[in-house]
Each structure stands twice: as C-alpha cells, then as structure tokens.
Amino acid sequence: MPPNCLTSIRDKLGNGSDCSGRFLWGVTATVCLGDLLRGTNLGDRLPELSGRSVLLATRDQLAAALALIELDGVARRLIVCPPDIPSVHLPSVIAKCGVDAIVSDHDLQDHGGLGGPLRFTCSTAITPVKGQEVEHRATEWVLLTSGTTGAPKMVIHSLGALMAAIDLGQNLGSDVVWGTFYDIRRYGGLQIFLRAILGRGSLVLSSASESVADHLTRLGAHAVTHLSGTPSHWRRALMSPQARSIAPCYIRLSGEIADQASLNALRSFYPEARIGHAFASTEAGVGFEVNDGLAGFPASMVGAHGEVEMKIDNGSLRIRSARTALRYVDAGDGVLADEEGFVDTGDIVELRGDRYHFLGRTNGVINVGGLKVYPEEVEAVINRHPAVRMSIVRSRKNPITGSLVSADVVLKGGPDPNSADGQIADFKREILQICHQSLAAHKIPATIRCVPALEIAAAGKLVRHHA
C-alpha cells in the first residue's frame, strides 16, 4: 500500500504505537486495545464481511466500538446504527443502504424479524486471529442524523472526513483518558471515540442504562482527563452530587448552543479545567472550536481559515470544508451542499459587536403574531439567573397571536419547585425582569413553570415538543 494511502482505524492504531496500556472501558467489560490488535471480536468470519454493506446494530456500546475498529477497511459500506432508532425504520435503512450483512450482539427478531442479510455475531470477547487475509478497502461510513421525529436522514462520510478535525500530530499520550456522555454511534460521540483511540489515549464509554451519578462515579474511578458532552449533559452532571468525583483537565461542549451561563458554571465548578465548545453537525462535520470561555464565536472566524470556510447567508451559518459529509444516501433527502459546496447548517446567528451569537435553529422558530422567536435565545437569557440550572422554551397556542412563549425551568436548589409560597413568585418575577432587560416584548415568556427535570433525548439534546 502506498505510504500516502488512507489506512483503516486498525492500521492507524497499530502504526508503531504500543497499545498495551490503553483501554476501552464499558459498564460491564474492559478491552485492552493491544489485545484487539492481536485478536478479533468477530471470530473467524471477518473475511466473509469483506466488501459487504454492513449494518452494525448492537445493544452494547463496547461491542460496537470494537466492531467499528474491525470493520473499517474491511466493509465496503458501514452503517452505524444508533441504539434508539425505532424498529419501524430499520427495513428502510437496510433497503436504502443495500445492506447485505448485519453485525449484532443480540437477536434482531425484536426489530421486525429482518430477513435477507447474512447475520454475524460480535461481542466484547477477544479471540486469537487465525491468519485471516482480508482485502483492504476504503470504507464508506453511513451515519444517521438526529433531531428528527420521522425517518432519520443518512449521510455518507469517508474516514478522512471524520478524522479531518483531529490533529494526529498532537500525540496526546497514553496518560490521556477521554470520557463522553455521548453514544459513539452518533456523530458527536464518534468524534470523541476517534480522538481517543487515534490520539493514543483510552476511553470510558457511556451507557443509556446508567444513571448520571453512576457514570460520573465510573469516570472518576478511571481518572478521566478529557470529557465531552452536550450543554444539557453538563447541566445534568452539575446537578449530581457525584460531579465532584471527577477532576478533568479539559471539558468540551458540543451538540447544542453553549450559553454563557453554562460556560460560567463549569468554570466555577472545575476551575483547573480548560473549557471549550465546538460547533459540529452530522452533515457539516466539525466547523470550529472556541476556547476563550465565551459563548458564540469571533466574527474573524467567518471566511476561509485553513481547510474550513464559513459564511453567513440570511443569518444562517454555512460551512464548506473537507470535514463535511459526501452526500445523503437517498437522493430524496435533498442536496447536502449547494453549488459552491457550502452546507447550510440551519443554525441562525446574530452579530453583536465583534462576535456572532447563536439564536437557534431555522426549523425551531416560534411564530408570535408574525414575529420570530428562537427558543434557545430566550433560554440563554433565563439561564443567567443564578438559581437556574437549565430551561426549555416552547410555544403555547394562543387564539390571537397564534403562539405565545412558555418556559419550563429547573432550579439549582433552594426554592422548592413544588412550593406555592411567595418564594416561587419572587423567583418568577426575577426571571421576567431579566427577560424584559434583554429581550423584545414578543420574546418574553407568557408563563414560567418550575419543574424538577427536563427530558433529554438519547443524543443528549433537550427534547423540544411544540404545542
């Protein structure tokens, strides 16, 4: 193979590095990466998967991580199936992607009795390699988008695009232990997975069945140094008594708007940590990172910088880079990039001084009497109140204006959200005062409700239901 040819994850792992002291930690099992390089978790059937379109559908995230390493460079196409995909969508995914093999750690009969593709079993157990010869190839990675209520869109990435934002020359070292609240079968989690194993570190995997407190305890037990999640992940973590069980040196936020209140809370709680937030999406890839402790991003980032070029069109952030996906699997999902190669992220930004601030998503706007309200913009203001841990803003139907703004708020502590006394009334008045100082009249919540918790989707984002 020519030295400049793109190699697989497995080849990059074994390229002159000692993996004996590096691990992937799951909830119930641990695998040394050195053992995986000398063995396999797919048994002696790996050659049968060569050149196939493979659907990876596991319950266990560690089993998925091992199979990803094994299948890259072997499968023609690798469809990474998140565990929360409704079973009703699987037949469509299989048909559109031309799946002719399924790798799983469980019986898929509960997914509608899928027939046709060959079945292969994977696990967290490593067995010796028996001289298997497998042809090397460039694998197409198919990732499912998140944030939709219907059938998910599917985008095709190359390994090169997935790795483009990762500085392999940085060589973080084997003493680096990454952790993530994400599932690695989503784009955000996959980025952390690749950063950890290709940056010569270890990784603590999350689990949907694990409580926040238990996950934090496990992260602390493995002395996590680098930790990533959405702002919602981090807000929930700070609400847990186990938040003190970790002492990361680097904290990374992505997947949602990182408001100033969240950044300040993390800075106060983990004063020794470097804190950064990144903008990324499954379609556009990693756009940029911000490490100055401030919400939004400097206006100077707009334009061409290295391999990434950004522009603002009608308030919407657009990105062109080698990190973007190649295309949608199904032409019916539309064109991923415009004629100039820019991907419309659907994220609306506003210039304030020398800095752009995120307002919200194009498809999430609330229409109040013909005027636009972006829920995230209102939430960022509400979250400034020192007693607020997190909030969500939704639309509420109104016969005159069509919709009104309604807010649910989770408190850090102190006032009991179930209390009917004047303390809660005072609290709500203070919230409204902050909103009146910062927002136009049509953006101010008509109602504020104190709640004990907010629903978080499997992708780590607030669940936004609109009435």
Helices and strands as residue ranges (DSSP letters): H 9-13, E 23-25, E 30-32, H 33-38, E 39-40, G 43-49, E 53-56, H 61-71, E 77-80, G 87-89, H 90-97, E 101-104, G 108-111, E 118-121, E 127-128, E 140-144, E 154-158, H 159-163, G 168-170, E 177-180, H 187-198, E 202-204, H 212-221, E 226-229, H 231-239, G 241-245, E 250-253, H 260-269, E 274-281, E 285-290, E 297-298, G 299-301, E 303-305, E 308-313, E 316-321, E 327-328, G 331-333, E 343-352, E 355-361, G 362-364, E 366-368, E 371-373, H 375-382, E 388-398, E 402-411, H 422-438, G 441-443, E 447-450
